[in-house]
């Protein structure tokens, strides 16, 4: 039987500066449109960052993203 690889702990996953900014905005309850305006980005760009964050951090919700931000000391 093949063993499953355990995904790395999210704290060890490195995020870009912009991904960190987006994660911080999510943790503050900002919507995609608010985050885009705050960071001077297109809404589609913010949505892409969020999608990448979810994939990288193995999360599936904004609540999990907020918890991750707290664990990283972003809030």
KETOR-844716 format. One line per field, with one value per residue: y negated, z, x of N, C-alpha, C, O in turn; residue in three letters; residue number from 1. Coordinates in nm, 4 decimals. Example, Ala and Ser with C-alpha at 12.3 -4.5 7.8 and 13.67 -1.06 7.14 Angstrom:
n.v	0.5690/0.2250 .
n.w	0.7800/0.7080 .
n.u	1.3190/1.2850 .
ca.v	0.4500/0.1060 .
ca.w	0.7800/0.7140 .
ca.u	1.2300/1.3670 .
c.v	0.3300/-0.0030 .
c.w	0.7800/0.7870 .
c.u	1.3200/1.2900 .
o.v	0.3319/-0.1138 .
o.w	0.8465/0.8039 .
o.u	1.4236/1.3409 .
code	ala/ser .
pos	1/2 .
END
This chain:
n.v	0.1180/-0.2171/-0.4899/-0.7825/-1.1136/-1.3523/-1.6741/-1.9692/-2.1437/-2.4350/-2.6601/-2.6382/-2.6849/-2.9042/-3.2348/-3.4867/-3.8422/-3.9823/-3.7831/-3.7505/-4.0022/-3.9914/-3.7751/-3.8890/-4.0908/-3.9318/-3.8142/-4.0258/-4.0471/-4.1612/-4.1967/-4.0661/-4.2811/-4.4981/-4.4397/-4.4504/-4.7215/-4.8349/-4.7382/-4.8241/-4.6679/-4.4622/-4.3100/-4.0498/-3.9756/-3.9704/-3.7650/-3.5544/-3.5448/-3.4649/-3.2124/-3.0817/-3.1007/-2.9385/-2.6925/-2.6588/-2.6613/-2.4602/-2.4971/-2.5716/-2.7724/-3.1093/-3.1418/-2.9522/-3.0682/-3.3031/-3.1968/-3.0906/-3.3271/-3.4378/-3.2437/-3.2936/-3.5364/-3.7687/-3.9220 .
n.w	0.0000/-0.0884/0.0782/0.2056/0.1490/0.3969/0.4012/0.4233/0.7349/0.7679/0.8687/0.7792/0.5161/0.2754/0.2065/-0.0394/-0.0277/-0.1156/-0.1014/0.1721/0.2469/0.1359/0.2802/0.5342/0.4978/0.4472/0.6969/0.8445/0.7732/0.5314/0.2134/-0.1232/-0.3034/-0.1322/-0.0472/-0.2900/-0.3555/-0.1349/-0.1680/-0.4190/-0.6459/-0.9114/-0.8821/-0.9801/-0.9640/-0.6883/-0.6241/-0.7466/-0.5912/-0.3491/-0.4171/-0.4678/-0.2113/-0.0607/-0.1812/-0.1336/0.1473/0.2171/0.2831/0.3049/0.3469/0.4388/0.7108/0.7991/0.6796/0.8280/1.0791/1.0164/0.9619/1.2170/1.3459/1.2174/1.3155/1.2018/1.2668 .
n.u	0.0848/0.0624/0.2099/0.0609/0.1610/0.2089/0.0757/0.2796/0.3176/0.1291/0.2580/0.5128/0.4971/0.5934/0.4968/0.4372/0.5052/0.2775/0.0802/0.0742/-0.0211/-0.2795/-0.3848/-0.3849/-0.5760/-0.8042/-0.8290/-0.9149/-1.1707/-1.2277/-1.3816/-1.3413/-1.3589/-1.3105/-1.0509/-0.9149/-0.9421/-0.8092/-0.5473/-0.4871/-0.5348/-0.6738/-0.9964/-1.0071/-0.7416/-0.6973/-0.8739/-0.7402/-0.5074/-0.6220/-0.7223/-0.4778/-0.3633/-0.5386/-0.4864/-0.2083/-0.1988/-0.3641/-0.6365/-0.9910/-1.1724/-1.2743/-1.2761/-1.0881/-0.8684/-0.8491/-0.7828/-0.5348/-0.3953/-0.3860/-0.2294/0.0081/0.0722/-0.0284/-0.2417 .
ca.v	0.0000/-0.3390/-0.5805/-0.9188/-1.2172/-1.4503/-1.8095/-2.0398/-2.2333/-2.5621/-2.7604/-2.6223/-2.7251/-3.0429/-3.3175/-3.6105/-3.9630/-4.0131/-3.6804/-3.7836/-4.1183/-3.9447/-3.6943/-3.9832/-4.1538/-3.8306/-3.7940/-4.1434/-4.0412/-4.2383/-4.1239/-4.0743/-4.4179/-4.5850/-4.4069/-4.5026/-4.8676/-4.8627/-4.7056/-4.8807/-4.5570/-4.4235/-4.2072/-3.9179/-3.9469/-3.9327/-3.6321/-3.4593/-3.5315/-3.3860/-3.0743/-3.0301/-3.0852/-2.8200/-2.5756/-2.6491/-2.6398/-2.3461/-2.5451/-2.5776/-2.8760/-3.2346/-3.1206/-2.8853/-3.1680/-3.3923/-3.1216/-3.0845/-3.4606/-3.4505/-3.1572/-3.3569/-3.6631/-3.8787/-3.9963 .
ca.w	0.0000/-0.0971/0.1902/0.1685/0.2028/0.4773/0.3564/0.5222/0.8259/0.6991/0.9151/0.7042/0.3791/0.2563/0.1285/-0.0924/0.0424/-0.1567/-0.0438/0.3140/0.2560/0.1077/0.3955/0.6423/0.4667/0.4693/0.8413/0.8977/0.7253/0.4085/0.0952/-0.2372/-0.3567/-0.0345/-0.0524/-0.4175/-0.3421/-0.0336/-0.2194/-0.5521/-0.7406/-0.9707/-0.8043/-1.0318/-0.9122/-0.5477/-0.6253/-0.7798/-0.4711/-0.2511/-0.4661/-0.4442/-0.0665/-0.0186/-0.2305/-0.0631/0.2904/0.2332/0.3535/0.2151/0.3842/0.4930/0.8548/0.8115/0.6428/0.9436/1.1808/0.9682/0.9812/1.3604/1.3745/1.1601/1.3827/1.1113/1.3194 .
ca.u	0.0000/0.1426/0.1846/0.0229/0.2484/0.1393/0.1095/0.3608/0.2471/0.1107/0.3540/0.6364/0.4708/0.6339/0.4058/0.4952/0.4616/0.1409/-0.0065/0.0636/-0.1106/-0.4153/-0.4253/-0.4136/-0.7052/-0.9081/-0.8447/-0.9848/-1.3086/-1.2447/-1.4265/-1.2496/-1.3624/-1.2427/-0.9083/-0.8637/-0.9329/-0.7070/-0.4131/-0.4698/-0.5319/-0.8015/-1.0655/-0.9677/-0.6074/-0.7156/-0.9363/-0.6336/-0.4239/-0.6968/-0.7205/-0.3428/-0.3468/-0.6136/-0.4136/-0.0799/-0.2177/-0.4552/-0.7554/-1.1068/-1.2691/-1.2221/-1.2543/-0.9588/-0.7673/-0.8342/-0.7092/-0.3959/-0.3372/-0.3587/-0.1146/0.1264/0.0940/-0.0626/-0.3576 .
c.v	-0.1242/-0.4307/-0.7189/-1.0152/-1.3163/-1.5894/-1.8817/-2.1267/-2.3707/-2.6695/-2.7530/-2.6599/-2.8735/-3.1153/-3.4399/-3.7280/-3.9923/-3.9098/-3.7082/-3.9021/-4.0765/-3.8624/-3.7839/-4.0498/-4.0567/-3.8169/-3.9104/-4.1505/-4.1196/-4.1473/-4.1407/-4.2172/-4.5157/-4.5654/-4.4642/-4.6536/-4.9053/-4.8424/-4.7614/-4.7744/-4.5368/-4.3144/-4.0674/-3.8780/-3.9022/-3.7926/-3.5250/-3.4375/-3.4440/-3.2385/-3.0096/-3.0080/-2.9584/-2.6931/-2.5540/-2.6072/-2.5224/-2.3840/-2.5595/-2.6878/-3.0004/-3.2214/-3.0527/-2.9816/-3.2632/-3.3237/-3.1151/-3.2182/-3.4817/-3.3663/-3.2163/-3.4935/-3.7846/-3.9666/-4.0481 .
c.w	0.0000/0.0187/0.1377/0.2277/0.2800/0.4268/0.4642/0.6118/0.7626/0.7447/0.8390/0.5569/0.3655/0.1650/0.0775/-0.0098/0.0105/-0.1018/0.1044/0.3339/0.2348/0.2253/0.5144/0.6202/0.4896/0.6184/0.9077/0.8484/0.5978/0.2940/-0.0162/-0.2893/-0.2634/-0.0402/-0.1791/-0.4091/-0.2476/-0.0882/-0.3592/-0.6596/-0.8020/-0.8841/-0.8504/-0.9829/-0.7673/-0.5398/-0.6571/-0.6605/-0.3668/-0.2906/-0.4394/-0.2958/-0.0168/-0.0591/-0.1504/0.0824/0.3217/0.3191/0.2533/0.2496/0.4365/0.6431/0.8784/0.7771/0.7599/1.0551/1.1428/0.9873/1.1270/1.3959/1.3243/1.2237/1.2969/1.1637/1.4567 .
c.u	0.0892/0.1080/0.1503/0.1241/0.1636/0.1759/0.1896/0.2743/0.2436/0.2090/0.4857/0.6197/0.5031/0.5354/0.4798/0.4430/0.3152/0.0418/-0.0294/-0.0307/-0.2556/-0.4676/-0.4613/-0.5490/-0.8212/-0.9359/-0.9168/-1.1285/-1.3337/-1.2893/-1.3239/-1.2440/-1.2908/-1.0917/-0.8459/-0.8439/-0.8183/-0.5657/-0.3864/-0.4577/-0.6695/-0.8641/-1.0255/-0.8294/-0.6157/-0.7760/-0.8327/-0.5413/-0.4933/-0.6972/-0.5844/-0.3166/-0.4163/-0.5392/-0.2862/-0.0967/-0.3109/-0.5753/-0.8690/-1.2064/-1.1984/-1.1946/-1.1195/-0.8454/-0.7424/-0.7550/-0.5617/-0.3267/-0.3007/-0.2349/0.0163/0.1561/0.0617/-0.1753/-0.3253 .
o.v	-0.1341/-0.4473/-0.7647/-0.9999/-1.3590/-1.6201/-1.8577/-2.1771/-2.4177/-2.7607/-2.8500/-2.6657/-2.9573/-3.0638/-3.4902/-3.7139/-4.0239/-3.9458/-3.6910/-3.9026/-4.1209/-3.8785/-3.7568/-4.0636/-4.0948/-3.8091/-3.8947/-4.2464/-4.1421/-4.0351/-4.2202/-4.2690/-4.6050/-4.6616/-4.5201/-4.7061/-4.9961/-4.9203/-4.7475/-4.7888/-4.5878/-4.2362/-3.9766/-3.7596/-3.8068/-3.7111/-3.4160/-3.3245/-3.3592/-3.1509/-2.8955/-2.9085/-2.8810/-2.5981/-2.4429/-2.5277/-2.4894/-2.3141/-2.5598/-2.6962/-2.9977/-3.2823/-3.0920/-2.9768/-3.2995/-3.3861/-3.1323/-3.2218/-3.5377/-3.4130/-3.1919/-3.5581/-3.8919/-4.0742/-4.1135 .
o.w	0.0807/0.0532/0.0375/0.3420/0.2328/0.4110/0.5832/0.5695/0.7094/0.6681/0.8350/0.4823/0.4357/0.0603/0.1415/0.0679/0.1005/-0.0603/0.1552/0.4271/0.3075/0.2656/0.5862/0.7139/0.5450/0.6609/1.0157/0.8771/0.5603/0.2799/-0.0043/-0.3164/-0.3090/-0.0383/-0.1750/-0.4509/-0.2766/-0.0581/-0.4118/-0.7536/-0.7513/-0.8207/-0.7684/-0.9624/-0.7275/-0.4578/-0.6002/-0.6321/-0.3040/-0.2070/-0.3935/-0.2577/0.0598/0.0186/-0.1046/0.1345/0.4381/0.4139/0.1323/0.1887/0.4729/0.6956/0.9683/0.8383/0.7876/1.1182/1.2278/1.0255/1.1571/1.4677/1.3816/1.1886/1.3173/1.1097/1.5192 .
o.u	0.1817/-0.0089/0.2052/0.1672/0.0583/0.2940/0.1695/0.1703/0.3442/0.2404/0.5613/0.7175/0.4466/0.4961/0.5722/0.3485/0.2374/-0.0683/-0.1402/-0.1111/-0.3446/-0.5828/-0.5575/-0.6276/-0.9243/-1.0511/-0.9736/-1.2002/-1.4488/-1.2407/-1.2307/-1.1357/-1.2194/-1.0149/-0.7363/-0.7407/-0.7403/-0.4753/-0.2760/-0.3795/-0.7694/-0.7933/-1.0118/-0.8026/-0.5488/-0.7338/-0.8372/-0.5017/-0.4299/-0.6750/-0.5774/-0.2549/-0.3589/-0.5299/-0.2594/-0.0185/-0.3337/-0.6111/-0.8468/-1.3130/-1.0809/-1.1013/-1.0452/-0.7387/-0.6281/-0.6697/-0.4743/-0.2097/-0.1953/-0.1465/0.1225/0.2548/0.1185/-0.2007/-0.4088 .
code	unk/unk/unk/unk/unk/unk/unk/unk/unk/unk/unk/unk/unk/unk/unk/unk/unk/unk/unk/unk/unk/unk/unk/unk/unk/unk/unk/unk/unk/unk/unk/unk/unk/unk/unk/unk/unk/unk/unk/unk/unk/unk/unk/unk/unk/unk/unk/unk/unk/unk/unk/unk/unk/unk/unk/unk/unk/unk/unk/unk/unk/unk/unk/unk/unk/unk/unk/unk/unk/unk/unk/unk/unk/unk/unk .
pos	1/2/3/4/5/6/7/8/9/10/11/12/13/14/15/16/17/18/19/20/21/22/23/24/25/26/27/28/29/30/31/32/33/34/35/36/37/38/39/40/41/42/43/44/45/46/47/48/49/50/51/52/53/54/55/56/57/58/59/60/61/62/63/64/65/66/67/68/69/70/71/72/73/74/75 .
END
